[in-house]
Amino acid sequence: METQEFMGRGQLVPRLIAQVGSKNFAMTLLKQRGDMDADGNLTAAGQERNSMTAEERALDRDNDGRPRTYNPLTNSTKLL
């Protein structure tokens, strides 16, 4: 999985495609999550996530009010 080139803002879709290995599967996931509509356009929620970096999305996913650190190699967070 080569996703290190898709770490910045505006790269939600290409990063997910690289992570799952299939454009069709990535689009299906985005639609299921409500980040993309049936026509393949980002919804308001999808646009908000697309404006985040990979780090910001990971921290947002794991936001429970406790301080966390981000690991770009695993695209995950852990408690400090």
C-alpha positions, 0 to 999 in steps of 0.5 A, a space after each residue: 500500500 503506497 499512500 505516503 504520497 497522498 498525505 495532504 489536503 484534497 487527497 481523500 479519494 486518491 488516498 483511499 483508492 491507494 489504500 484499498 487498491 480499487 477505485 470502484 471499492 473506494 467509491 463504494 466505501 465513500 458512498 456508504 460513509 456518506 462522503 460521496 453521493 450516488 453521482 460520485 460527487 463529494 457531499 458536504 461531509 466528504 468535502 469537509 473530510 477532503 479538506 483535512 490532511 491524513 493526520 487530521 482525519 486519523 485524529 478526528 476518527 479517534 477523537 475521544 478527548 484524550 491526547 493522541 499522537 499520529 503515526 504516518 506509516 500506519 495512518 493511525 493514532 495512539 494515546 500519549 
